């Protein structure tokens, strides 16, 4: 087994070292939400600090009730007994891989930890490309063919994972694709794991959102958390909605041996968050507006520089394609951007993409400022793009993109078609 430090965490640590050494680095490599904790959540956490017992493995009843209400308000009636809480959605995903067993179908490209976690549990990932413009969901027709072929070779494929909206592309699969992937999962008897941690950060309500749990509730697990919508990544709290008592019991058995129970004070604050009080609904709305404004501005700069990239629909990611530049790999492209221009991005190969494909993930959520004062100003600004620190970051990116255009491969010369002799006539 060859498991290394997570690419996102490694990039973040490298960039922080460079900054401490005095380098000016535009940090577009790490998917942290980049916003302050709401005061109401800090107060709840402080008030709960006396809670120091382990508590139930599944999580405190008050948190499971609150999470069930959160899903019920989104059209997914949820039994609190089928909610399991953990120290972040990432450990829950790992526990689910163990609980479900077998190999797993993943979208390509997809978040770096999915394949790594499968490797850790001894499963093999079946990487299936996503439809054009619909990242996060493996192409349903290709899934059917790939799973059928894999099973014919003796592989035990049991699950399929989707990310809604997607990391790394920031796009959202449409309802028709979700319905079809649910049909395929039912036909192949696959459990669907739907990672919906960015659900509340879909930029426009008009976009719509369909979960596989809406159409295949009997086989869909939903994982989520508060690290993105409320910028609580460091608090480490996640929730999972299970389709059956059997899968819940297997997950709890695993959780009892890995994390025992989530941190008790954090659970109390998270329970408050999942009741969706007005002040937190307002904060998420402000965050969604800010994320959308800045990621669209970066998208515009990329398009203006002639880079192919899908328009973002949720979260704070883009997955530009730099095909045509004179680099051997996405790793070389990323190294060039960081070393020459102080622009940190993640190369596409860490998301399962072809290393020779010149794609990279751009995360815009750390552009809002390096202090609480600046981040709050960005949240409240009528036009955050006019703030000098955000404007300066966008200009630095544009300068790097302008330089990249100079590395574009010259077009191949047009070679005249060979003359073909006319057939002889009699």
Kinemage of the C-alpha trace (Angstrom):
@kinemage 1
@onewidth
@group {chain A} dominant
@subgroup {mainchain}
@vectorlist {calphas} color= white
{ca unk a 1} P 0.000 0.000 0.000
{ca unk a 2} L 1.432 3.356 -1.058
{ca unk a 3} L -0.533 6.097 0.706
{ca unk a 4} L 0.971 9.557 0.959
{ca unk a 5} L -0.105 12.806 2.608
{ca unk a 6} L -3.325 14.154 1.077
{ca unk a 7} L -2.467 16.328 -1.927
{ca unk a 8} L -4.672 19.175 -0.721
{ca unk a 9} L -3.155 19.189 2.769
{ca unk a 10} L 0.367 18.833 1.391
{ca unk a 11} L -0.147 21.777 -0.970
{ca unk a 12} L -1.580 23.878 1.841
{ca unk a 13} L 1.416 23.174 4.080
{ca unk a 14} L 3.876 23.913 1.269
{ca unk a 15} L 2.208 27.243 0.500
{ca unk a 16} L 2.141 28.209 4.165
{ca unk a 17} L 5.895 27.478 4.402
{ca unk a 18} L 6.505 29.691 1.380
{ca unk a 19} L 4.462 32.500 2.893
{ca unk a 20} L 6.335 32.259 6.185
{ca unk a 21} L 9.550 32.555 4.168
{ca unk a 22} L 8.282 35.843 2.735
{ca unk a 23} L 7.030 34.672 -0.664
{ca unk a 24} L 3.902 36.245 -2.120
{ca unk a 25} L 1.633 33.310 -2.934
{ca unk a 26} L -1.879 33.410 -4.331
{ca unk a 27} L -3.435 30.425 -2.571
{ca unk a 28} L -5.789 28.666 -4.995
{ca unk a 29} L -4.911 25.122 -3.928
{ca unk a 30} L -6.923 24.488 -0.771
{ca unk a 31} L -10.683 24.085 -0.406
{ca unk a 32} L -11.128 25.751 2.962
{ca unk a 33} L -14.184 27.992 3.153
{ca unk a 34} L -12.038 30.948 4.231
{ca unk a 35} L -14.591 32.724 6.458
{ca unk a 36} L -14.892 33.475 10.203
{ca unk a 37} L -16.988 31.434 12.624
{ca unk a 38} L -20.344 33.053 13.329
{ca unk a 39} L -20.450 34.501 16.892
{ca unk a 40} L -23.598 32.504 17.736
{ca unk a 41} L -21.714 29.272 17.072
{ca unk a 42} L -18.747 30.354 19.182
{ca unk a 43} L -21.135 31.100 22.037
{ca unk a 44} L -22.790 27.689 21.732
{ca unk a 45} L -19.428 25.944 21.674
{ca unk a 46} L -18.206 27.804 24.756
{ca unk a 47} L -21.433 27.082 26.631
{ca unk a 48} L -21.061 23.369 25.847
{ca unk a 49} L -17.406 23.140 26.881
{ca unk a 50} L -18.315 21.356 30.122
{ca unk a 51} L -19.563 18.356 28.113
{ca unk a 52} L -16.624 15.978 28.364
{ca unk a 53} L -18.227 12.526 28.239
{ca unk a 54} L -17.953 10.223 25.267
{ca unk a 55} L -21.658 10.079 24.478
{ca unk a 56} L -23.417 7.731 22.026
{ca unk a 57} L -21.384 6.390 19.114
{ca unk a 58} L -24.096 7.549 16.679
{ca unk a 59} L -23.955 11.068 18.067
{ca unk a 60} L -25.953 13.059 20.593
{ca unk a 61} L -29.740 12.669 20.187
{ca unk a 62} L -30.122 16.447 19.911
{ca unk a 63} L -27.753 16.529 16.911
{ca unk a 64} L -29.373 13.556 15.186
{ca unk a 65} L -32.802 15.163 15.649
{ca unk a 66} L -31.542 18.453 14.245
{ca unk a 67} L -29.917 16.751 11.235
{ca unk a 68} L -33.115 14.796 10.512
{ca unk a 69} L -35.009 18.094 10.526
{ca unk a 70} L -32.464 19.610 8.130
{ca unk a 71} L -33.071 16.834 5.582
{ca unk a 72} L -36.819 16.746 6.163
{ca unk a 73} L -37.051 20.446 5.282
{ca unk a 74} L -35.394 19.542 1.965
{ca unk a 75} L -38.042 16.988 1.089
{ca unk a 76} L -36.248 13.962 2.551
{ca unk a 77} L -38.140 12.757 5.651
{ca unk a 78} L -35.476 11.290 7.919
{ca unk a 79} L -35.627 9.020 10.962
{ca unk a 80} L -33.130 10.275 13.582
{ca unk a 81} L -32.308 6.623 14.273
{ca unk a 82} L -30.861 6.434 10.765
{ca unk a 83} L -28.538 9.419 11.283
{ca unk a 84} L -24.917 8.805 12.278
{ca unk a 85} L -22.587 11.629 13.268
{ca unk a 86} L -18.807 11.586 13.076
{ca unk a 87} L -15.715 13.784 13.416
{ca unk a 88} L -16.148 15.204 9.914
{ca unk a 89} L -17.741 13.754 6.799
{ca unk a 90} L -14.340 12.398 5.741
{ca unk a 91} L -14.176 9.739 8.525
{ca unk a 92} L -17.819 8.893 7.811
{ca unk a 93} L -16.945 8.222 4.171
{ca unk a 94} L -14.072 6.002 5.278
{ca unk a 95} L -16.327 4.110 7.671
{ca unk a 96} L -18.920 3.646 4.931
{ca unk a 97} L -16.361 2.088 2.591
{ca unk a 98} L -15.588 -0.442 5.307
{ca unk a 99} L -19.251 -1.018 6.145
{ca unk a 100} L -20.361 -1.532 2.540
{ca unk a 101} L -17.291 -3.448 1.402
{ca unk a 102} L -16.273 -4.349 -2.122
{ca unk a 103} L -15.003 -2.090 -4.893
{ca unk a 104} L -16.428 1.346 -5.630
{ca unk a 105} L -17.259 3.342 -8.768
{ca unk a 106} L -15.913 6.901 -8.654
{ca unk a 107} L -16.329 9.844 -11.012
{ca unk a 108} L -13.197 10.874 -12.858
{ca unk a 109} L -11.976 13.406 -11.897
{ca unk a 110} L -13.032 13.416 -8.243
{ca unk a 111} L -11.905 14.605 -4.811
{ca unk a 112} L -8.453 13.303 -3.923
{ca unk a 113} L -9.439 11.383 -0.774
{ca unk a 114} L -11.985 9.048 -2.357
{ca unk a 115} L -9.426 6.867 -4.137
{ca unk a 116} L -6.949 7.099 -1.260
{ca unk a 117} L -9.560 5.907 1.229
{ca unk a 118} L -10.527 3.026 -1.043
{ca unk a 119} L -6.858 2.023 -1.152
{ca unk a 120} L -6.672 2.147 2.643
{ca unk a 121} L -9.572 -0.273 3.077
{ca unk a 122} L -8.257 -2.617 0.404
{ca unk a 123} L -10.904 -1.758 -2.184
{ca unk a 124} L -10.250 -0.960 -5.825
{ca unk a 125} L -11.662 2.144 -7.424
{ca unk a 126} L -13.406 1.925 -10.779
{ca unk a 127} L -12.888 5.404 -12.285
{ca unk a 128} L -15.534 6.411 -14.807
{ca unk a 129} L -15.452 9.778 -16.648
{ca unk a 130} L -18.227 12.283 -16.012
{ca unk a 131} L -20.567 13.667 -18.690
{ca unk a 132} L -19.505 16.980 -20.227
{ca unk a 133} L -20.355 19.872 -17.916
{ca unk a 134} L -21.711 17.578 -15.186
{ca unk a 135} L -18.861 16.839 -12.834
{ca unk a 136} L -19.276 14.727 -9.744
{ca unk a 137} L -21.344 11.931 -11.333
{ca unk a 138} L -19.846 9.116 -13.398
{ca unk a 139} L -21.468 8.802 -16.811
{ca unk a 140} L -24.399 6.408 -16.229
{ca unk a 141} L -24.032 4.447 -19.479
{ca unk a 142} L -20.310 4.007 -18.955
{ca unk a 143} L -20.978 2.875 -15.378
{ca unk a 144} L -23.226 0.092 -16.586
{ca unk a 145} L -20.612 -1.154 -19.042
{ca unk a 146} L -17.689 -0.769 -16.616
{ca unk a 147} L -19.377 -2.576 -13.720
{ca unk a 148} L -20.618 -5.380 -15.946
{ca unk a 149} L -17.099 -5.859 -17.329
{ca unk a 150} L -15.480 -5.669 -13.876
{ca unk a 151} L -17.848 -8.251 -12.442
{ca unk a 152} L -17.172 -10.535 -15.384
{ca unk a 153} L -13.500 -10.329 -14.375
{ca unk a 154} L -14.373 -11.425 -10.837
{ca unk a 155} L -14.430 -8.038 -9.120
{ca unk a 156} L -16.952 -7.388 -6.366
{ca unk a 157} L -18.288 -3.894 -7.144
{ca unk a 158} L -20.805 -2.815 -4.494
{ca unk a 159} L -21.040 0.969 -4.411
{ca unk a 160} L -20.994 4.163 -6.445
{ca unk a 161} L -20.149 7.671 -5.258
{ca unk a 162} L -21.361 11.059 -6.470
{ca unk a 163} L -20.478 14.597 -5.359
{ca unk a 164} L -23.199 17.270 -5.573
{ca unk a 165} L -22.057 19.965 -6.412
{ca unk a 166} L -18.714 18.709 -7.605
{ca unk a 167} L -15.201 19.064 -6.300
{ca unk a 168} L -13.059 19.710 -8.416
{ca unk a 169} L -15.190 21.298 -11.176
{ca unk a 170} L -17.799 23.323 -9.267
{ca unk a 171} L -20.505 22.024 -11.618
{ca unk a 172} L -23.746 20.281 -10.672
{ca unk a 173} L -25.204 17.232 -12.403
{ca unk a 174} L -28.695 17.769 -13.790
{ca unk a 175} L -31.850 15.966 -12.740
{ca unk a 176} L -31.887 13.686 -15.790
{ca unk a 177} L -28.378 12.440 -15.044
{ca unk a 178} L -29.213 11.856 -11.382
{ca unk a 179} L -32.327 9.896 -12.299
{ca unk a 180} L -30.400 7.764 -14.769
{ca unk a 181} L -27.513 7.029 -12.377
{ca unk a 182} L -30.079 5.988 -9.764
{ca unk a 183} L -31.671 3.634 -12.298
{ca unk a 184} L -28.289 2.116 -13.141
{ca unk a 185} L -27.475 1.675 -9.449
{ca unk a 186} L -30.784 -0.106 -8.924
{ca unk a 187} L -30.231 -2.354 -11.940
{ca unk a 188} L -26.727 -3.255 -10.745
{ca unk a 189} L -27.641 -3.380 -7.029
{ca unk a 190} L -25.130 -0.684 -6.065
{ca unk a 191} L -25.274 1.411 -2.912
{ca unk a 192} L -25.028 5.118 -3.773
{ca unk a 193} L -22.940 7.389 -1.545
{ca unk a 194} L -23.946 10.983 -2.217
{ca unk a 195} L -21.449 13.511 -0.862
{ca unk a 196} L -23.575 16.650 -0.505
{ca unk a 197} L -21.336 18.791 1.660
{ca unk a 198} L -21.617 21.675 -0.859
{ca unk a 199} L -25.396 21.418 -1.278
{ca unk a 200} L -26.167 24.674 0.545
{ca unk a 201} L -23.610 26.523 -1.574
{ca unk a 202} L -25.364 26.097 -4.935
{ca unk a 203} L -25.104 29.646 -6.235
{ca unk a 204} L -28.599 30.125 -7.661
{ca unk a 205} L -31.888 28.609 -6.438
{ca unk a 206} L -32.936 28.458 -10.103
{ca unk a 207} L -30.274 25.802 -10.685
{ca unk a 208} L -32.294 23.210 -8.780
{ca unk a 209} L -30.955 20.262 -6.833
{ca unk a 210} L -31.911 16.593 -7.026
{ca unk a 211} L -30.359 14.075 -4.662
{ca unk a 212} L -30.163 10.375 -5.523
{ca unk a 213} L -32.013 9.910 -2.216
{ca unk a 214} L -35.017 11.602 -3.836
{ca unk a 215} L -35.272 8.887 -6.478
{ca unk a 216} L -33.533 5.859 -4.917
{ca unk a 217} L -33.996 6.291 -1.155
{ca unk a 218} L -33.637 2.568 -0.434
{ca unk a 219} L -29.980 2.533 -1.549
{ca unk a 220} L -28.656 6.058 -1.046
{ca unk a 221} L -26.437 7.301 1.776
{ca unk a 222} L -26.008 11.068 2.111
{ca unk a 223} L -22.946 12.524 3.803
{ca unk a 224} L -22.634 16.165 4.763
{ca unk a 225} L -21.141 18.515 7.319
{ca unk a 226} L -20.620 22.140 8.279
{ca unk a 227} L -17.064 22.657 7.058
{ca unk a 228} L -18.119 24.383 3.826
{ca unk a 229} L -21.492 26.057 4.422
{ca unk a 230} L -20.483 27.516 7.814
{ca unk a 231} L -16.676 27.383 7.463
{ca unk a 232} L -16.226 24.964 10.387
{ca unk a 233} L -13.586 22.722 8.819
{ca unk a 234} L -11.407 22.714 11.906
{ca unk a 235} L -14.288 21.765 14.190
{ca unk a 236} L -14.524 18.332 12.522
{ca unk a 237} L -18.203 17.399 12.520
{ca unk a 238} L -20.140 15.462 9.909
{ca unk a 239} L -23.474 13.681 9.525
{ca unk a 240} L -24.668 10.748 7.440
{ca unk a 241} L -28.218 9.771 6.491
{ca unk a 242} L -28.466 5.981 6.137
{ca unk a 243} L -31.031 4.030 4.087
{ca unk a 244} L -31.256 1.026 6.419
{ca unk a 245} L -30.734 -0.144 9.985
{ca unk a 246} L -28.379 -2.866 8.777
{ca unk a 247} L -25.923 -0.438 7.198
{ca unk a 248} L -26.253 1.878 10.223
{ca unk a 249} L -25.339 -0.951 12.592
{ca unk a 250} L -22.270 -1.915 10.559
{ca unk a 251} L -21.147 1.724 10.406
{ca unk a 252} L -21.633 2.141 14.160
{ca unk a 253} L -19.583 -0.975 14.890
{ca unk a 254} L -16.728 0.495 12.823
{ca unk a 255} L -17.124 3.964 14.350
{ca unk a 256} L -16.977 2.511 17.850
{ca unk a 257} L -13.477 1.202 17.115
{ca unk a 258} L -12.166 4.252 15.235
{ca unk a 259} L -13.527 7.463 16.757
{ca unk a 260} L -15.802 6.303 19.627
{ca unk a 261} L -17.968 9.431 19.338
{ca unk a 262} L -17.712 12.952 17.922
{ca unk a 263} L -16.447 15.768 20.177
{ca unk a 264} L -19.285 16.508 22.608
{ca unk a 265} L -19.097 20.350 22.684
{ca unk a 266} L -18.917 20.538 18.883
{ca unk a 267} L -22.000 18.325 18.622
{ca unk a 268} L -24.003 20.786 20.714
{ca unk a 269} L -23.004 23.717 18.509
{ca unk a 270} L -23.693 21.662 15.366
{ca unk a 271} L -27.153 20.735 16.667
{ca unk a 272} L -27.929 24.435 16.915
{ca unk a 273} L -26.624 24.987 13.365
{ca unk a 274} L -28.773 22.211 11.908
{ca unk a 275} L -31.936 23.772 13.335
{ca unk a 276} L -31.151 26.588 10.854
{ca unk a 277} L -31.788 29.657 13.011
{ca unk a 278} L -32.261 32.922 11.055
{ca unk a 279} L -28.808 34.333 11.796
{ca unk a 280} L -27.090 31.228 10.391
{ca unk a 281} L -29.389 31.057 7.376
{ca unk a 282} L -28.401 34.654 6.704
{ca unk a 283} L -24.690 33.838 7.099
{ca unk a 284} L -24.907 30.931 4.663
{ca unk a 285} L -26.724 33.191 2.193
{ca unk a 286} L -23.963 35.805 2.462
{ca unk a 287} L -21.329 33.093 2.033
{ca unk a 288} L -23.063 31.665 -1.009
{ca unk a 289} L -23.234 35.125 -2.601
{ca unk a 290} L -19.546 35.799 -1.885
{ca unk a 291} L -18.360 32.399 -3.108
{ca unk a 292} L -20.378 32.795 -6.300
{ca unk a 293} L -19.181 36.334 -7.027
{ca unk a 294} L -15.485 35.544 -6.617
{ca unk a 295} L -15.471 32.182 -8.394
{ca unk a 296} L -17.352 33.723 -11.336
{ca unk a 297} L -14.779 36.517 -11.489
{ca unk a 298} L -11.957 33.975 -11.657
{ca unk a 299} L -13.903 32.063 -14.309
{ca unk a 300} L -14.155 35.274 -16.336
{ca unk a 301} L -10.395 35.856 -16.085
{ca unk a 302} L -9.703 32.312 -17.261
{ca unk a 303} L -12.092 32.594 -20.210
{ca unk a 304} L -10.630 35.978 -21.156
{ca unk a 305} L -7.198 34.326 -21.261
{ca unk a 306} L -8.486 31.697 -23.688
{ca unk a 307} L -8.661 28.858 -21.151
{ca unk a 308} L -11.436 26.287 -21.488
{ca unk a 309} L -13.399 25.931 -18.261
{ca unk a 310} L -16.983 25.084 -17.298
{ca unk a 311} L -18.991 27.800 -15.573
{ca unk a 312} L -19.246 27.165 -11.814
{ca unk a 313} L -22.652 26.400 -10.296
{ca unk a 314} L -21.833 25.761 -6.653
{ca unk a 315} L -19.070 25.948 -4.076
{ca unk a 316} L -15.800 27.667 -4.913
{ca unk a 317} L -13.987 25.491 -7.443
{ca unk a 318} L -13.050 25.551 -11.124
{ca unk a 319} L -11.321 22.907 -13.231
{ca unk a 320} L -9.695 24.722 -16.164
{ca unk a 321} L -8.165 22.923 -19.137
{ca unk a 322} L -4.885 24.434 -20.344
{ca unk a 323} L -4.503 22.160 -23.364
{ca unk a 324} L -2.170 23.728 -25.906
{ca unk a 325} L 0.429 25.006 -23.455
{ca unk a 326} L 3.957 23.676 -23.669
{ca unk a 327} L 4.058 21.515 -20.531
{ca unk a 328} L 4.535 17.774 -20.273
{ca unk a 329} L 2.064 17.267 -17.445
{ca unk a 330} L -0.377 18.970 -15.096
{ca unk a 331} L 2.257 18.666 -12.360
{ca unk a 332} L 4.745 20.647 -14.483
{ca unk a 333} L 2.093 23.284 -15.185
{ca unk a 334} L 1.255 23.648 -11.480
{ca unk a 335} L 4.922 23.843 -10.495
{ca unk a 336} L 5.519 26.553 -13.098
{ca unk a 337} L 2.608 28.641 -11.835
{ca unk a 338} L 3.780 28.376 -8.238
{ca unk a 339} L 7.502 28.896 -8.775
{ca unk a 340} L 7.313 31.625 -11.423
{ca unk a 341} L 4.141 33.494 -10.434
{ca unk a 342} L 3.341 32.488 -6.864
{ca unk a 343} L 0.011 30.983 -7.928
{ca unk a 344} L -0.814 27.729 -6.168
{ca unk a 345} L -3.229 25.284 -7.834
{ca unk a 346} L -3.637 21.505 -7.658
{ca unk a 347} L -2.676 19.434 -10.717
{ca unk a 348} L -5.405 17.329 -12.257
{ca unk a 349} L -3.611 14.020 -11.831
{ca unk a 350} L -4.251 14.062 -8.060
{ca unk a 351} L -7.980 13.924 -8.896
{ca unk a 352} L -7.500 10.780 -10.974
{ca unk a 353} L -7.102 12.600 -14.275
{ca unk a 354} L -4.593 11.712 -16.985
{ca unk a 355} L -1.238 13.192 -15.827
{ca unk a 356} L -0.562 14.404 -19.378
{ca unk a 357} L -3.849 16.323 -19.515
{ca unk a 358} L -3.136 19.945 -18.620
{ca unk a 359} L -5.975 20.405 -16.153
{ca unk a 360} L -5.827 21.809 -12.643
{ca unk a 361} L -8.205 22.615 -9.815
{ca unk a 362} L -8.559 26.237 -8.787
{ca unk a 363} L -10.086 26.966 -5.366
{ca unk a 364} L -11.099 30.601 -4.844
{ca unk a 365} L -12.207 30.522 -1.194
{ca unk a 366} L -8.979 31.855 0.328
{ca unk a 367} L -9.087 35.115 -1.636
{ca unk a 368} L -11.376 36.891 0.839
{ca unk a 369} L -8.601 38.142 3.096
{ca unk a 370} L -6.121 36.885 5.671
{ca unk a 371} L -7.732 38.559 8.684
{ca unk a 372} L -11.159 38.291 10.267
{ca unk a 373} L -11.759 41.985 9.580
{ca unk a 374} L -11.124 41.595 5.861
{ca unk a 375} L -13.177 38.420 5.588
{ca unk a 376} L -16.139 40.043 7.295
{ca unk a 377} L -15.764 43.022 4.980
{ca unk a 378} L -15.878 40.661 1.997
{ca unk a 379} L -19.021 38.991 3.367
{ca unk a 380} L -20.802 42.310 3.716
{ca unk a 381} L -19.506 44.140 0.652
{ca unk a 382} L -22.092 45.048 -2.022
{ca unk a 383} L -19.395 44.176 -4.584
{ca unk a 384} L -16.548 42.154 -3.034
{ca unk a 385} L -14.575 42.390 -6.277
{ca unk a 386} L -13.966 46.078 -5.570
{ca unk a 387} L -12.142 45.349 -2.312
{ca unk a 388} L -8.452 46.108 -2.928
{ca unk a 389} L -7.101 42.783 -1.626
{ca unk a 390} L -9.489 40.738 -3.769
{ca unk a 391} L -8.893 42.967 -6.789
{ca unk a 392} L -5.121 42.601 -6.350
{ca unk a 393} L -5.429 38.805 -6.223
{ca unk a 394} L -7.444 38.758 -9.430
{ca unk a 395} L -4.851 40.970 -11.114
{ca unk a 396} L -2.032 38.642 -9.989
{ca unk a 397} L -3.915 35.737 -11.528
{ca unk a 398} L -4.424 37.643 -14.780
{ca unk a 399} L -0.702 38.402 -14.972
{ca unk a 400} L 0.112 34.717 -14.564
{ca unk a 401} L -2.427 33.742 -17.212
{ca unk a 402} L -1.022 36.311 -19.638
{ca unk a 403} L 2.434 34.801 -19.184
{ca unk a 404} L 1.058 31.298 -19.699
{ca unk a 405} L -0.255 32.295 -23.111
{ca unk a 406} L 3.332 32.901 -24.156
{ca unk a 407} L 4.071 29.206 -23.534
{ca unk a 408} L 1.353 28.091 -25.928
{ca unk a 409} L 2.614 25.619 -28.504
{ca unk a 410} L 2.826 27.096 -32.000
{ca unk a 411} L 0.213 25.688 -34.352
{ca unk a 412} L 1.377 22.880 -36.572
{ca unk a 413} L 2.082 24.029 -40.123
{ca unk a 414} L -0.581 23.100 -42.582
{ca unk a 415} L 0.726 20.345 -44.843
{ca unk a 416} L -0.848 20.331 -48.306
{ca unk a 417} L -2.794 17.186 -49.012
{ca unk a 418} L -0.914 14.864 -51.386
{ca unk a 419} L -2.007 14.969 -54.961
{ca unk a 420} L -3.942 11.880 -55.955
{ca unk a 421} L -3.728 10.809 -59.584
{ca unk a 422} L -7.055 10.713 -61.367
{ca unk a 423} L -8.183 7.225 -62.316
{ca unk a 424} L -7.561 6.300 -65.906
{ca unk a 425} L -10.555 6.328 -68.160
{ca unk a 426} L -11.128 4.055 -71.089
